[in-house]
Amino acid sequence: MIQRCPNCGAAIEIHPDSVEVTCDVCGFNVANAAQRLEDSLVDLALADGFFDRKSDLHPTQPLAYVERGMALARQRDFAAAIAAFDRAVELDPELARAYSARGYVYVQLGDYERAIADFDMAIDLDCEYAPAYNNRGYALLAIHRHDRALVDFECALRLDEHLPLARLNRGFALASLGEVEQAIEDFDAALAKDPGLANGFQNRGVARLILGDFEPALADFIEAIRLQPEYAHAFYNRGFVHIALGDYENSLDDLGQALRIDTTFADAYFLRGDVYRVQGQLAHAIDDHSKAIECNPRFALAYHHRGEAHLQTGCFDAAVCDFSALIRLDPEDAEAHNLRGLAHLANKDYDRALADFNEAIRIRPEHAHAFNNRGAAYLGKHEIERAIVDHIEAMRLGLTMAESYNNFARLWSEFGDADEQEHNLAIELAREACELSHWEDWACLRTLAATYAARGDFADAAKWAGQSVERAPEYARLACQADLESYRSFS
């Protein structure tokens, strides 16, 4: 029959003739009634002052301390639980179950090195103790030693092929090593054995998500939440699937639930911030990315995306601060230097911008955007020949870059020879930039208007300037409006 572990809730298969069954998750001893530790001894172990007794020890008193430790662990009094297991080990240094139980509590505390040391001792004392292999593998997963963890789960299943959580954990290890389809087979087997494993559905959902099987993944996360309604990670992952399916409103609902359950869930703040960015709610995006950074001050992508949002809202000094933080985390991050250079460029601080673009190109010599942006900085300093060289290199490295054509067109329009051929070339480049950006980029449309104006075609200049005003972000709208009014005054 299947019984739930009274300590951690995992499913345990118990046969009628079993003398003793141990939970493969936490090591809790689930024995038949005739074999249970005497209630009087458990009561004695739980009694105040029992820790101070050093004499008249009953042979089963170490097990009483293990029972006491498990009871305290269930109450989440981990310090007292560890003290109980320490006493059990003191009374019987060869009690494998005591080490395994203490290791389980260290896992709950996130102290994985101590947990592994205890599981090592339990295995040294009893090399056929399957739960210790399973639990050590789980601790190894937590510190990203996936290969070693996989070996432990294999050992656990070789000793007892009916351990559903060992199979579940092996699936997690396989998925972490890129063996996603094999992982799903393990998750299927674990769930067939115990359909109540919420984290089994959660993990299988993640594996299906990796394979791009969004609808089956969604079904798994729904079931995980049904089984465990306060499962923050299941809400987070279901929100991720909604994003993949283009359902942003349901995604925001799920991410909100994840954050209601866990207010320190940095990834959930970050992902919700990205949804707000897609929706154009940049103030909300910046707020959520800020919360993600509060939860995890080394969250590089949160600095990156918040910095980009600051660029979009015209808060260039704030963007410089974010990209500087990103560079402190990784001085060899070429894109961080490139983006900080853009923020300096927007502030017309051309020398600092050039320094950042130079560094980005040093780190990544094929960085087309950095060449393109450095060309724009040279253009701002009226160093035309250098600007032309960089824009040509940017186009050579990335011919589909609208920015390259846009900046090159503006350069040719403003600083080229004033003849028909040069003006037509500038217009052709600007139109190419608009084509590449699907006629939606306000900066490219503004450049196209400027090229027509430079040729004296103010009617077309006003037409495209109007399109630019409609699409420009708030911080650029006034400049685009000024262009439009200027062109209208000549037409």
N, C-alpha and C positions, 0 to 999 in steps of 0.2 A: 504494500500500500504506500501511497504518497502522504507524507506528513510535512508540515512546515516547521522549520527550525525555530524553537521558541526564542532564540537569541537574535537572529538576523532575518528571519522570514524566508530563507531559501528553501526550495523543495528538496526533500530527502526521501529516498526510497527505502522502506523498511520491510524486511521479510519476517514472517511469523517466527522463524527459528533464530532471528538475530539476537545475539547476546548484547552487542553494543554497536551502535552506528554513530559515526562522527560526521558533522556537517562539513561539507567540502569547502565552504566559504569561510566560516569563522572558527572551525575546530570544536564547536560545542558538542558535548557528548550527549547523544539522545539514546538512552538505554531503555530496555524493557523494564517493566515495573519491578520484577524480581531482582534486577541487577542495579537498580537506582541507588545512588549514595544515600545512606541513611538520613532521613529528614532531620533527626536530632543533631547529626554532625553538621549539616548545612546550617541549621539554626545557630549552632555553636559558632560556626565560622562567621556568620553575619552579626553575631552579638558584639556589642561595644566592648573593647578591651581585649578581644581575643588575640589581636596581633601581639600583645605584650607577653603572652604566655610562652614559655620556652621549654616546659617539661611536661611529662605525662602525655606525650603525643600519641595519638591513635594512628595506625598505619594509613588510614584513608584521609587523614586531615589535610594533606597537600591537595587532594582533589576537592576538599571543601573550600580551600582558598581559591581554586580555579573556578568553582561554582560562584563564589562570592565575587570574584573579578568579573565574571560574565554578567552577573546581575548588575554590578555597578556600571559596566560598559553599556548595558541596555539603557541605563539612566543617564548616559553620556557623562558620567563622573569618571573621566579617563584617568585622572591622576590617582584616585583611590583604587581604580581597577588595576593599574600598573603596580601599585603597592601590594595588592593582594597576590598578583602573579609573582612578584619578587619574593614574597614570603613562601609561595608554593615551591619555587625553585630552590629557595634556601633549605626547605624541608626535604625536598627530593630533587637533587641536581640532575637526575636522569629522567625527569618527567617530560617527555617530548611535548605532550599536550599543553603543558604550562607555557613553554617557549612559544609554541605556535599561537596560543591564545594571546599572549602578550604582543607578539608580532602583529596580530590582527588589530589590536588597539593602536599600535604605533602607525599602522596604515591609516587608521581613522584620523590620526593627528597629523598626517602628512610627513612623518619622520621615517622616510623610506629606508634610509641606511640602517637605522636601528632595527626596523622591521625585518629587513633582509638578514641581518645578523642573527636574529632570533629564529627565523625560518631555517637558516643554515644549521643552527644548533639542533633544532627539532629533527631535521633530516639526518644529521650525524648520529643522533640517538636512535632514530627509527627510519631507516632508508626506504621503508615501504609505506610511509605515512603520506598518502596521496594529498590530503588537504594542505600540507605544508608546501608541497611542490606547486600546487595551484596558487596559494597565497603569495609565495615568493615570486612566481611569475607575474602576478598582478602588481606587486611592488616594483618589479623590474620594468613593467610597462609604464608605470608612472614616471620613471626617470629615463624613459626612452631607450632602454636596452632591449629592443624588440627581439633580436636574435636569441639572446639568453632566455628571455621570457618564453619564446616559442619552445625551446628545449624543455623548460619546466612543465609547460602544459602537456607536451608529449609524454613526459614521465608520469604526470598525474593520470592521464587517460590510459596509459599502459598498465598502471596499477589498478585503476578502477574506471572502466570505459563508460560507466553510467553517471559520471559526474557532469551534470548539465552546465554548471558554471565554468568548469575547466574547458569544456568545449566552446562555450561562449567567449571565454577569455582568449582561447586559441584563435578564434575567429577574429577577434580584435587585433591580435598580434599579426595575423596574416594580412589583414587589411592595411595595417601600418607599414608592412613590408611590400605593399603593392599587389598582393595576391588576393584581389578583391572577390573574384568569383569563388575561389576556395573558401574565403571567409564566409560568404553567404551560405555555402553548404554547411559550415559549422553552426552558423546562426539558425538555419533551418532545423538542424538536428537538436540543438539545445531547446528551441521553442517547441518542437514536437514532444520532447521529454517534459518540459514545463512551460505551458502556454501562459503562465502568469508572470513571466520574466519581462518586466517593463523595459529594462535595459537591453534585453535581447531584441525587442522590436526597435528600440532606439538605434542600436548598433547596426542592425540590418538595414534600417532606413538610411543611415549614413553611407553604408556600402552601396546601396542602390543609387543614392544621390551622386556618388563618385562616378558611377557608370552612366549617369544621365537618365536613369529610369525614374522620372519625377513622380508619376502617379502612384506606382507601388511604394515609393519612399514616403509619399504623403500618407498613404494608408497605414504604413508602419508607425509613423509619428502619431497619428490619430489614436492608434491602439495603445501606444506607450502612454499617452496622456490619459486615456480612459482607465488604464490600470493604475496610473500614478498621477493624479490630477495636479500635483505640485511639482512636476518634473520640468525644471527650468530649461534644461538642455533640449528636451523634446519640443517645447514651445519654440525655442530658438531655431532649431533645425526645421521645424514645420514653417516657421517664418521665412527661412532661407528658400524652401521649396516654393512658397508663394511668390517670392521675388523672381525665381527662375521661370515661373509660369506667368509673370507679368501682373500678378494680383497684389498691388502694393498696399491696398487698404487692409486686407486680411493679414498681410505680413506685419504691418504696424501693430495690429491687434495682438498678434502672437508675440512679437518682441516686447510689447508692453507687458504682457503676462509674464514673460521670462524675467523682466526687470522687477515686476511686483514681487515675484518669488525670491529673487536674488538681486538686491540693490547694488551689489558689487560686480555684476556680470559685465566686464569690460567689453567683451566681444559683442554682446547684445546692444550696448550703447553705440558701438562703432557701426554695426550693421544698420541700426535704425537711423543713424546719422547719414549713412550713404543713401538710404531710401529717401530721406528728406532732401538730399542733394539732387537726386534724380527728379524729384517733384518740384525743384526750384525753391524749396523752403530753406534757404541758406542759413537763416538765423537759428532755426531748430537744429540744422545739421551741425553748426558750429557748437551749439550747446551740448549736443550728444557726444561729439568728438572730445569736447573738453571733459565731460564726465568719464569717458573711456580713459583719458589720460590721468584723471584723478585716481581711478581704480588701478591703473597700470602706468606709472610714469615712464616706462621704457617702451611704450606702445608706438613703434615707429610709424605704422600705417596711419594711426590716428593723427599724429603730427602732420604727416604728408597730406592727408585729405582735408584736415582743418586749414592747413596753409593754402591749399588750392581754393577752398571756399573763401578764405580771406582775400585771395587774388580776385575772385569773381565779384566780391562785394566792394572792391576798391580799397580795402584796408591793407595797404601794402606794407606798412611798418609791422603790423601783426603777422603778416605772411613771412616777413624777414625773420621774425622771432621764431616762428614754427620751423622754418627750414634750417635755421641755425641750430635749433634743438635736435633736429634730425641729423645734422652733420656731426654734432657732438656724440650722438649714439654710434655713428658710422662715418668717420672722416673720408672714407673711400666711396661714398654713395654719390655717383656721378649725377644722378637725377636730382638729388637734393641741392647740389651746387647749381645745376641748371635752373631749377625753380627759384632758388634765392636770387640768382642773377636776373630772372624775369621780374621779380619784385623790385630789385634795385633799378632795373630798366624802366619799370612803370613810374618810379620816383624820379626818373631822369638823372639818377646817380650812375653815370655811364662808366666811370672808372671802377667802382665796386662791381658793377655788372660784368665788365670785361674780366675782372679777376676771377669771378665765379665761373664764367663760361670757359675761360682758359683752363681752370682746374677740372671742369667737367670733361673737356676734350682730352686733357692729360690722362685722366682715369679711363675714359672710354673714347678712343680716337675715332670711332665710327659713329659717334653721337650726332646724328643729323640735326636734331633740334638745337643742340648747343651751337653748332656752326651757324644755323639759321638765326638764332638769337644774338650770337656775337656779331653777325653781320648787321643786325638792327642796331646794336650798340655802337658799332663803328659809324653807321649812318647817322646816329644822333650826334656823334662827334665830328661829322662832316669829313670823315676819312673814307672817301668814296671808293678808292681802289681796293682797300682792304674789305670794305663792305661787299663789293662785287665778287671778290675772290671767295668770301665765305658763303655768299648766297649760291654761287655756282657749285661749291662743294656740297652744300646742303642738298641741292637738287640732284647731284650725282649720287649721294648716299640714300636719298629717299624721294624718288621722282613723284610720288603721289602725295607729297606734303603740301597742303593748301597754304600753310604758313610761308613756305619758301617762295612760292610763286607770288604770294601777296606782298611780302617784303621786297622782293626783287622788282615787282611792278611799281611799288611806291618809290623805290630808289630811282628807277629809270624815269619815272614821271617827274620827280622833283629835281633830279640832278643830271639827267641826260641832256644831250644836245637838243636844242629847240627846233627840230625839224619834223616833218610829217612821219618819216620812217621811225624815229625814236618814239613819238607819241603812239603810233599804231602798235609798236612792240609792247609798250607799257600797257595798253588796253588789252592786247592779246594775253599777256601774262596775268593781268587782273581777272579777266574772264575765266582763265584756266583755274585760278584760285577759287573763284566762285563755283565753278563746276565741281571741283574736288570737294568743296564743303557743302554741296547740294543747295547752294544759294540761300543758306541759312546763317552764315557767319557774318555778323555785323561788321567786323573789321575788314573782311574781304570786300563786302559791298561798299564800305566807305572808301576803300582804295580804288575800286572801280569808278566810283563817282569822281574821285580826284583825278584819275587819268583822263576822263572825258573833259573835265574842267580845264586841265592843262592843255588840251587840244583846242579849247575854245567852244566845246559842245556843251553849253550850260543846261540845255533842256534835258539831255540824257543824264548829265551830272545831277541835276535836281531829282530826277526819277530815282536813281540809285541811292542818292543820299536819303530820300524818304524811306526807302526800304531799310537802310541802315538804322535810321532812328527807331523804326518799329521793332527791330531785333536787338538793339543795344541794351546792355545792362545799365542799371541806374547810374553808376559812376561815370559812364561814357556818353550818356544820352545828351547832356548839354553840349558837348563838343560836336556830336553828330548833328544836333539841331542847328548849331552855329554854321556848320558847313552848308546845310540845306538852305538856310536863309541867305547866305552869301551867294550861292549859285542862282537862287531865284532872283536876286537883285540884278544879275547880269543877263538873265534870259528874257 
